[in-house]
Amino acid sequence: MSAPWPLDEQLCFAVYAANMAIQRSYKPMLDRLGLTYPQYLALHVLWEEDGRTIGAIAQRLSLESSTVTPLVKRLEAAGLLMRERDPQDERQVRVRLTPVGHDMRDRCGCLGEDLITRSGMGVDDLRALKDEVQSLRRALERREPAAA
């Protein structure tokens, strides 16, 4: 059995460390808005398509519904969204933005623009990197072992 590669040689660590650096970059902006990064992502999902179910939000974020539910409850307590039972299927909970939640989109602007500036990388380089990371994710998801 061979020894593990040093951390700096491991792709998983490079992706993890880049993710942490991105979150640290966004943090001051999100702090001013009173949001955490996961809350920002949940709002972003609803800005793309309002009225999604908890399960649809979880799927879009690659999270479990049990992780999304408390996050949604905190955003509801902050007045950014509301939860309601789907009248066609009462087992489903739909999440809708409030006017304050809609307005938050304009207040957030595009956080990615700051990331581009801070990275010093070109838009095309960052887009190519994003495409490669998404390809890696899709390849790994296709090969995930079936749940027992």
N, C-alpha and C positions, 0 to 999 in steps of 0.2 A: 504494500500500500504506500502510495507516495504522500509526501508532506503537502499540506494545503498551500496554495499560492499565497504570497503576501497580499494584504488587503488592497494595496494600490494596483495590483495586477488583476483584481477580480471585477468583472463587469457589474455584478450585483452591488458591490460597495460603491462603485462610481455612480451608478444610477441613484442609489440611496443618498449618497452625499450631495449629489446635484439637486435632488428633491428637497433636502433639508436647506440647501443654500437658496433655492427658489422661495421656500416658505419664509425664510428669514428676510429675504428681499421684500416680500409682500407684507410682512408683519406690521411695519410702521404705518403703512397706508390703511391696512385693515383695522388696526388699533384705533385710528382716528375715526373710523366708521362704526366701531363697536362690534366688529365681526371677527370670528376666528376663520382660519382658512377652510376648514370643513363646512362652516356655515356659508361662506362665500360660494363654495362649490355647489351646495344645495340650492342656494338662490339662483346661481347661474343655470342650473338644470331647469328651474321654473321660468327663468327669463327666456330660455329656448322654447319651452312648451309649458304653459301654465295649466294647472288642474291635473297634474300627474298623480298617480297613486304612490303611496309609500314604497311599494314594491318596485315601481317603475323608476323612482328616484334612486333607490338602492341599486338596481340593476345598472342604471346609467353611470353611477359612481363606482361600480364594482365593489359594493359594500353589502353587508347583511342588513335586512330590514330592521333587525334589533339594534343596529348601530345608528340607523337613520332616524328612528322614532324619537329618541331623546333629543337629537339635534333639531328636528322639526318642532318639537315641543318648546325648546328654548327660543327658536325663531318666532314661534307663535306668541310666546310670552313677551317678546320684544315688539310685538305688533307688526311684524313684517309679513306674516302669512296667517292663514287660518286653515283648519282641518274640518272636513265635513264628510259624512257618510255618503257614498254614492247611492243615489235614489234607485238605480237599476240593480245594484248589488250591494246590500248593506254591509257585507263582509269587507268591502273595499273602503279605504279612507282616501279621499282626494285632498290634495293640498293646493291651495290657491293663494296667490299673492294678494296682499292688501294694497291699497294705494301707496302706503309707505314703502312696501316691498317693491312696487314698481318704480317708485322714485329713487330707491337705493341703486338701481341700475345706472342711472345718470350720475349719481354721486360716486359710484365706483369707477366709472369710466372704463378704460381698458388698462388693466394692471400689467398686461403683457408689454405695453409700450415702455414702461419703466424697466422691465426686465431686459428688453432689447438694448436700451440705453446703458444700463448697468453692466451688461455682459460684454459690450463692445463688439459683439458679433453681428453680422449682417442678417437681415430678415430671411434671405434665402438659405443661409447656413443653418439658422435656427429651425426653419421649416423642414429642411432635409433631416436634421437631427431628430425632430419630432416624428417624422415619417418612419425613420429607422427604429425608434423606440416603440412606436405603435406596431410595426411589423414584428418586432421581437415579442411584444405582448400577445399579439394574435397567434403567433407560432406556438408560444408556450401554452396558451389557453386551449388550442386544438389538441395538444398532447397531454393535457391534465388527466391524471388517472380518475376513473369514475369513482364517485363517492360510495363508500361502503354502506 
